[in-house]
């Protein structure tokens, strides 16, 4: 490497230094600290005791952790397809630039930019079985948040309502990046609106779809505020997602080591799911190009 190349490399790292410090200090370091805590038994008061992998063994054999994983997986299956479909439909509608679309776009995004905890409190009041506004409109009592059957779908519905605007904005940006010549060529060839959407628009939205699904799955696996505000994991653990289980272990039972181990396992699970999604989308793109 010549002196000029070394100088350019040094200048490049100098420009990257602020970002590298942020990534190292606010991302990599906390992950390392949590991984270290997971190897100890600690209650925030007494001295920490080295337990090696005992926390992981106890968690992996704990039925409660398996139940929270199952609840989280079911929650993700409830949220992701619905919010993706509704977000895409809203984006297609907004892309038509109909009268009032600007106002509708602002209203659609308002829940997403609001505090999830505050929204959860509001929806807990709206869904109150005794004097909630929803039951008042329906004219009869429905146990939205205390029924073992309805509690998780109710939380999922609030999460979808919150995130639809976020999803729609990204799909709208993806639609804006599609050259209009493709749609015009499809119409000239005799393709109808649905055929053009399925054969032209959807394939060209694949990068946006990948981003929306990855970020949506990650945020759904980490949901906490809405569950905490609306159900506190009840009834009978039917809405105790992994993030709430981690909170309970750490700040209710004061078992920081187990909570850290659960966080590490959730981190590894999210990496696995993200890599699986990336592999799927890459394979689809390769097959279409071939």
C-alpha positions as CSV (number, residue, x, y, z in Angstrom):
1,X,0.0,0.0,0.0
2,X,1.4,3.4,-1.0
3,X,1.7,6.4,1.3
4,X,-1.2,8.0,-0.6
5,X,-3.5,4.9,0.0
6,X,-2.6,4.8,3.7
7,X,-3.4,8.5,4.0
8,X,-6.7,8.0,2.3
9,X,-7.5,5.0,4.5
10,X,-6.7,7.0,7.6
11,X,-8.8,9.9,6.5
12,X,-11.7,7.5,5.8
13,X,-11.5,6.0,9.2
14,X,-11.3,9.5,10.7
15,X,-14.6,10.3,9.0
16,X,-16.1,7.0,10.2
17,X,-14.9,7.5,13.8
18,X,-18.0,9.2,15.2
19,X,-20.3,6.5,13.8
20,X,-18.0,3.8,15.0
21,X,-17.9,5.2,18.4
22,X,-21.7,5.4,18.4
23,X,-22.1,1.8,17.2
24,X,-19.5,0.5,19.7
25,X,-20.8,2.5,22.7
26,X,-24.5,2.1,22.1
27,X,-24.8,-1.2,20.3
28,X,-21.8,-3.6,20.7
29,X,-20.9,-2.7,24.3
30,X,-24.4,-3.1,25.7
31,X,-24.7,-6.5,23.9
32,X,-21.4,-7.6,25.5
33,X,-22.5,-6.4,28.9
34,X,-25.8,-8.3,28.7
35,X,-23.9,-11.4,27.6
36,X,-21.6,-11.1,30.5
37,X,-24.4,-10.6,33.1
38,X,-26.1,-13.7,31.7
39,X,-23.2,-15.8,33.1
40,X,-23.9,-14.6,36.7
41,X,-26.6,-14.9,39.4
42,X,-27.4,-11.4,40.5
43,X,-30.3,-9.7,42.1
44,X,-29.1,-6.0,41.9
45,X,-28.3,-6.0,45.6
46,X,-26.1,-9.0,46.5
47,X,-22.8,-9.6,44.9
48,X,-22.9,-11.4,41.6
49,X,-22.0,-15.1,41.6
50,X,-20.5,-16.9,38.6
51,X,-22.9,-19.6,37.3
52,X,-21.4,-20.1,33.8
53,X,-24.2,-21.5,31.6
54,X,-26.6,-22.4,34.4
55,X,-29.0,-19.6,33.5
56,X,-29.2,-20.8,29.9
57,X,-29.9,-24.4,31.0
58,X,-32.6,-23.3,33.5
59,X,-34.3,-21.1,30.9
60,X,-34.2,-23.7,28.1
61,X,-35.9,-26.2,30.4
62,X,-38.4,-23.7,31.8
63,X,-41.9,-24.3,30.4
64,X,-42.7,-20.6,31.1
65,X,-40.0,-19.5,28.7
66,X,-41.3,-21.9,26.0
67,X,-44.8,-20.5,26.5
68,X,-43.7,-16.9,26.2
69,X,-41.9,-17.9,22.9
70,X,-45.1,-19.5,21.6
71,X,-47.1,-16.4,22.6
72,X,-44.6,-14.2,20.9
73,X,-44.6,-16.3,17.7
74,X,-48.4,-16.3,17.6
75,X,-48.4,-12.5,18.1
76,X,-46.0,-12.1,15.2
77,X,-48.2,-14.2,13.0
78,X,-51.2,-12.1,13.9
79,X,-49.5,-8.8,13.3
80,X,-47.1,-9.1,10.4
81,X,-49.5,-10.3,7.6
82,X,-52.2,-7.9,8.5
83,X,-50.1,-4.7,9.0
84,X,-48.2,-5.5,5.8
85,X,-51.3,-6.0,3.7
86,X,-53.0,-2.9,5.1
87,X,-49.9,-0.8,4.8
88,X,-49.5,-1.9,1.1
89,X,-53.2,-1.1,0.4
90,X,-52.9,2.3,2.1
91,X,-49.8,3.1,0.1
92,X,-51.4,2.1,-3.2
93,X,-54.4,4.3,-2.3
94,X,-52.2,7.2,-1.4
95,X,-50.2,6.8,-4.6
96,X,-53.3,7.7,-6.6
97,X,-53.1,11.2,-5.2
98,X,-56.8,11.4,-4.6
99,X,-58.3,14.5,-2.9
100,X,-57.5,14.6,0.8
101,X,-54.6,12.1,0.5
102,X,-52.2,14.5,2.2
103,X,-54.5,14.8,5.3
104,X,-55.1,11.0,5.3
105,X,-51.3,10.4,5.2
106,X,-50.8,12.6,8.2
107,X,-53.6,11.0,10.1
108,X,-52.2,7.5,9.2
109,X,-48.8,8.3,10.6
110,X,-50.0,9.9,13.9
111,X,-50.3,6.6,15.9
112,X,-46.8,5.5,14.9
113,X,-45.1,8.8,16.0
114,X,-47.0,8.7,19.3
115,X,-45.7,7.1,22.5
116,X,-46.7,3.3,22.5
117,X,-47.1,3.3,26.3
118,X,-49.6,6.3,26.1
119,X,-51.5,4.6,23.3
120,X,-51.7,1.4,25.3
121,X,-53.2,3.3,28.2
122,X,-55.7,4.9,26.0
123,X,-56.7,1.6,24.4
124,X,-57.0,0.0,27.8
125,X,-59.6,2.6,28.6
126,X,-61.3,2.2,25.3
127,X,-61.6,-1.6,25.7
128,X,-62.6,-1.5,29.3
129,X,-65.4,-4.1,29.7
130,X,-67.5,-1.9,32.1
131,X,-67.4,1.6,30.7
132,X,-65.1,1.4,27.7
133,X,-66.1,3.4,24.5
134,X,-65.9,0.3,22.3
135,X,-68.4,-1.7,24.4
136,X,-70.6,1.3,24.7
137,X,-70.8,1.5,20.9
138,X,-71.4,-2.2,20.6
139,X,-74.1,-2.1,23.2
140,X,-73.0,-5.2,25.2
141,X,-70.1,-6.3,27.4
142,X,-67.0,-7.9,25.8
143,X,-64.0,-8.9,27.8
144,X,-61.4,-7.7,25.3
145,X,-58.4,-7.7,27.6
146,X,-59.4,-10.3,30.2
147,X,-60.6,-13.1,27.9
148,X,-57.9,-15.8,27.2
149,X,-59.2,-15.9,23.6
150,X,-59.5,-12.2,22.9
151,X,-56.6,-10.6,24.9
152,X,-53.7,-11.4,22.5
153,X,-55.7,-10.5,19.3
154,X,-56.8,-7.2,20.9
155,X,-53.1,-6.3,21.7
156,X,-52.2,-7.4,18.1
157,X,-55.0,-5.2,16.7
158,X,-53.7,-2.2,18.5
159,X,-50.1,-2.9,17.3
160,X,-51.3,-3.2,13.7
161,X,-53.3,0.1,14.0
162,X,-50.1,1.7,15.4
163,X,-47.7,0.5,12.7
164,X,-49.8,0.7,9.5
165,X,-48.8,4.3,8.8
166,X,-45.1,3.3,9.2
167,X,-45.5,0.4,6.7
168,X,-47.5,2.5,4.3
169,X,-44.8,5.3,4.2
170,X,-42.1,2.8,3.1
171,X,-44.3,1.2,0.5
172,X,-45.3,4.6,-0.8
173,X,-41.6,5.5,-1.2
174,X,-41.1,2.2,-3.0
175,X,-44.0,2.9,-5.3
176,X,-42.6,6.4,-6.1
177,X,-39.3,4.7,-7.2
178,X,-40.9,2.5,-9.8
179,X,-40.6,4.1,-13.3
180,X,-44.1,4.7,-14.8
181,X,-42.9,3.3,-18.1
182,X,-43.3,-0.3,-16.7
183,X,-46.9,0.2,-16.0
184,X,-47.5,1.9,-19.3
185,X,-45.8,-1.0,-21.1
186,X,-48.0,-3.5,-19.2
187,X,-51.2,-1.6,-20.2
188,X,-50.1,-1.5,-23.8
189,X,-49.6,-5.3,-23.7
190,X,-53.1,-5.7,-22.4
191,X,-52.5,-6.3,-18.7
192,X,-55.3,-5.3,-16.4
193,X,-54.8,-3.4,-13.1
194,X,-54.5,-6.5,-11.0
195,X,-52.1,-8.2,-13.5
196,X,-50.0,-5.1,-13.7
197,X,-49.9,-4.9,-9.9
198,X,-49.1,-8.6,-9.4
199,X,-46.6,-9.0,-12.3
200,X,-44.9,-5.5,-12.3
201,X,-45.5,-3.6,-9.0
202,X,-45.1,-6.4,-6.4
203,X,-41.8,-7.8,-7.9
204,X,-40.3,-4.3,-8.0
205,X,-41.4,-3.7,-4.4
206,X,-39.4,-6.7,-3.2
207,X,-36.6,-4.7,-1.6
208,X,-39.1,-2.6,0.2
209,X,-41.1,-5.7,1.2
210,X,-37.9,-7.2,2.6
211,X,-37.1,-4.1,4.7
212,X,-40.7,-3.8,6.0
213,X,-40.9,-7.5,6.9
214,X,-37.5,-7.6,8.7
215,X,-38.1,-4.5,10.7
216,X,-41.7,-5.5,11.4
217,X,-40.7,-9.0,12.7
218,X,-38.0,-7.5,14.9
219,X,-40.3,-4.9,16.4
220,X,-43.1,-7.5,16.9
221,X,-40.7,-9.9,18.7
222,X,-39.6,-7.0,21.0
223,X,-43.0,-5.6,21.7
224,X,-43.3,-4.5,25.3
225,X,-44.9,-1.1,25.9
226,X,-48.3,-2.1,24.5
227,X,-48.5,-5.3,26.4
228,X,-47.3,-3.6,29.6
229,X,-50.0,-0.9,29.4
230,X,-52.9,-3.1,28.3
231,X,-52.6,-6.5,29.9
232,X,-49.4,-6.8,32.0
233,X,-49.0,-10.3,30.5
234,X,-52.4,-11.5,31.5
235,X,-54.8,-13.2,31.6
236,X,-52.9,-16.2,32.9
237,X,-49.9,-15.5,30.8
238,X,-51.8,-15.5,27.5
239,X,-50.2,-12.2,26.5
240,X,-46.8,-12.6,28.2
241,X,-44.5,-12.1,25.2
242,X,-40.7,-12.6,25.6
243,X,-39.9,-8.9,26.2
244,X,-42.5,-8.8,29.1
245,X,-41.1,-12.1,30.5
246,X,-37.6,-10.5,30.5
247,X,-39.0,-7.4,32.3
248,X,-40.7,-9.7,34.9
249,X,-37.5,-11.7,35.5
250,X,-35.3,-8.6,35.8
251,X,-37.5,-6.0,37.7
252,X,-40.2,-8.1,39.4
253,X,-38.3,-11.3,40.4
254,X,-34.9,-9.5,40.4
255,X,-33.1,-12.4,38.6
256,X,-30.9,-10.3,36.3
257,X,-28.8,-13.2,35.1
258,X,-31.8,-15.1,33.8
259,X,-33.2,-12.0,32.3
260,X,-29.9,-11.3,30.5
261,X,-29.8,-14.9,29.3
262,X,-33.3,-14.6,27.9
263,X,-32.3,-11.3,26.1
264,X,-29.3,-13.1,24.5
265,X,-31.5,-16.0,23.3
266,X,-34.0,-13.5,21.9
267,X,-31.1,-11.7,20.1
268,X,-29.9,-15.0,18.6
269,X,-33.4,-15.9,17.6
270,X,-33.9,-12.5,15.8
271,X,-30.6,-12.9,14.0
272,X,-31.7,-16.4,12.8
273,X,-35.1,-15.2,11.6
274,X,-33.5,-12.2,9.8
275,X,-31.0,-14.4,8.0
276,X,-33.8,-16.8,7.0
277,X,-35.8,-13.9,5.5
278,X,-32.7,-12.6,3.7
279,X,-32.0,-16.1,2.3
280,X,-35.6,-16.4,1.1
281,X,-35.7,-13.0,-0.7
282,X,-32.3,-13.6,-2.2
283,X,-33.4,-17.0,-3.6
284,X,-36.6,-15.5,-5.0
285,X,-34.6,-12.7,-6.7
286,X,-32.1,-15.2,-8.1
287,X,-34.8,-17.4,-9.5
288,X,-36.6,-14.5,-11.2
289,X,-33.3,-13.3,-12.7
290,X,-32.5,-16.8,-13.9
